Amino acid sequence: MRFCIVLFLVVIQSNAQEVLDTLDNPRYFEDQFYVGLSYNFILNHPEGSNQRNLSYGLQGGIIKDIPLNKAGTRAIGIGAGLALNSYYSNLVADVLNDDISYSINDDITRSKLETHLLEFPLEFRWRNSTADEYKFWRIYGGIKAAYILGARSKYDLGDISEGFKNTDLTKFQYGLTLSFGYNTFNLHAYYALTELFNGNASVNGEVLQYRPLRIGLIFYIL
């Protein structure tokens, strides 16, 4: 969460940028910091598996705004950021001699898969803002690519607690994004087009085909 705190401190002191074109008409760039919080749904559960506890996601970064028209109501946004996502379920990952195995255990106290990602959002942006009005409606849709920097599986069963680095995940991931709302507060959704696991992981003979769906809030701050 440290990077989110740093972003909030920087954002407070940031202002919208305004430049003039050769015709002296005001043009502006909605370069923005973003911070988001989501609930992470797990789609495509194997038989007998279900989601538990609060699966959450945190994201933060900056987006460069490239206007497509003189009014600035349409633009492309290109950005970079970091994200942390946790998935809780009754799917238990264990490791023995570098071999990772999976089982379903309804008696488990807690089982978590946590990922740390470097993200690259690309958005087509529509808004009704002007160079002098920073409170406006927006609809941003696009695609987000991500690279998993690291992942960890952990489970708690009574007095037993085990955790290890999980390498069974798809390193490069991407999905569709949609954000809409007014001013700072916006609803945000991400639907993964790639599976979370790399195809080598299975449970009870069934290949794990987890696909994340994240729904939450995203805050755009100039």
N, C-alpha and C positions, 0 to 999 in steps of 0.2 A: 504493500500500500504506500510505500515511500514515494514512488514516482507520482501517484495521484496527489499527495499532499504538496509536492514540489510544484506540480502543474497549477494547483489552485492558487498558490502564493504568487506565481508568475502572472497568472491570468488577471488577478486583481489589478495589476499595474499596467495592463495592456490596453491599448486604444485601437479603434478602427483606423485603417489607413485610407488616405484620400490623395489622389493624384489628379493632374490635369492633362488632357490630351491636347493635340495641336489645335483644336478648334475652341479651346477654352471651355469645353463642356465638362462638368464634373464627372469623373469616373472614380470608382471605389472598388476595393478588394476586401471581401469578407474573410480574410485570413483568420482562422479560428483555432483556439485550443478546444479540445473536447475531453470530457470525462464521462464515463458511463458505468451503470450498475445494472446487472441483468439477472434473471432467473434462468438457469440452464436446463431445458428439457432434454431428455434422452429419447430419441426415436429409434425404432427397430430393435427393441429388446429381444434377447433370446427367450425361448420358452422357460417360464419359471422365474425370470428376472423381473425386478421392478425397481423403481426409483425411490429413494428415501432421503430424509433430512432435507436440508436447504442447499441445493446445488446452485452456486452463485458464480457470477463473473464480474470482473473489474477491468476497465479499459481506459486508456488515456493517451493523448498524443496531440499532434498539430496537423492542420490541413491547409495547403496552399490553394487559394481561390484564383481561378482563371475565368474572368467574365467572357461570355459568348456574344453579348449584345451591349449596345451603348448604355441602355438603361440599367444594366447590371442585374436584371431579374432572372437571367439564366446564366449558368456558369458550370464549369467542371472543377471538382475538388480533388486534389491529389495529396495524400498524407502519409504519415508514418507514426506508429505508436507501439505501445506495449500492452499486453493483456495477461490476466490470470484467470483461469477457469477451473472450477471444481465440480466434480460429478460424484454424487453419492448414490449407492445402490446396494443390493444384496449380492452383487457380483464380486467375488473375492479373488484378487491376484496374489499369487505366491511364487517365490523363486527358489530353485534348488540347483546348485551347480550351473548357474547362469541360464537355466531353462525356466521360462515363465509359464506357469499353468494357471488355469482359471476354474473356479467352481461357484456354484450358487449355494448360499448358506443363509437361511432365514433367521438363524439364531445369532448372526453377527451383530455386534454392538454398533460398529460403524465401519464402512468400507468406502474409501475415497480414491478417485483418480484426479490428480491436479496437473494442469499444464501451464507452462509459461511460453508466451508467443511474442514474436515480432510481427506486427501487422502493417499492411499497406492498403488503406482504403482508396477506392476510386469512385467518385460520385458524380452523377448528373444532378445539378441543383436548380430548383426553381424557388423563388421567394418574391415577395412584394415589397422589398426594402428599397430605400433610397439612400443617397449619400449623407443625408441628415437624420434619417430615422433608423434607429438600431433595434427597435421592437417590431417584429414582423412575423408573418406566417411563412412557413417553409415546408417543402417536400423534397427530400434528398433520397434518391435511389441509386443503387450501384452494385459494385462487387468488392469484396474484401479478400485479399490474399494474405496468408499468414505462414510463418515458419516456426515450428515448435523448437524453442531453445532448450527445453528440458521438460521432463514429465516424471511424476512420482506416484506410485501406488502405495496405499497404506490401509491397514485394517486393524481393528481392535476387537478382541474376543476375550471377554473376561479380563484376566490379568495379563493376557498376551497382546502385545502390540508390535507389529512388524511393518517396515517400510523399506522401499528400494526404488532405484531409478528404473522406470519402465521404458523399454526401447521398442515395444510392439506397436507404436503409433505411426500414423502417416505423417511424415515430417512436413511436407508442403500441403497446405489446406487452403480451400477457398469456398466462398459462398455468397449468396445474395443478401443485400442489406436494404433497409428502408427506414427512414427517419422522417417524422412529421410532427409539427407542433407550432407553438408560438413563443417567440422570444427565447429565453434560456432553456425552458423545460420542454422536452420533446420525447415522444415515444419512439422506441428503437427496436428493430427486429433483425435477426440474422438467421438465415437458413443455410446450413452446410450442404454443399454439393459434393463434398468428398466425405468418405467414412473416417471416423476417428481412429480406428485400428487399421493396420496395414495389410490385413488379410491372412496373417500368420497366426492370429489368435483365435481360439475356439473354446467352447465350453460344451461338454456333453455331446461332442461330435458336430456341433453347430458353429459355423464361422461367425465371429462377432462383427456385426454390421452397424454399430452405434453411429448415429448421425445427430449432431447437436442442433437444437433450435433454441435460440436465446431471445428472450423478450424482456424489455426493461425500459429504463430511462437513460437518455443521453443529454448532456448539457454542453451547448455550444456557447463559448464566451469569447468575445472579440479581444 
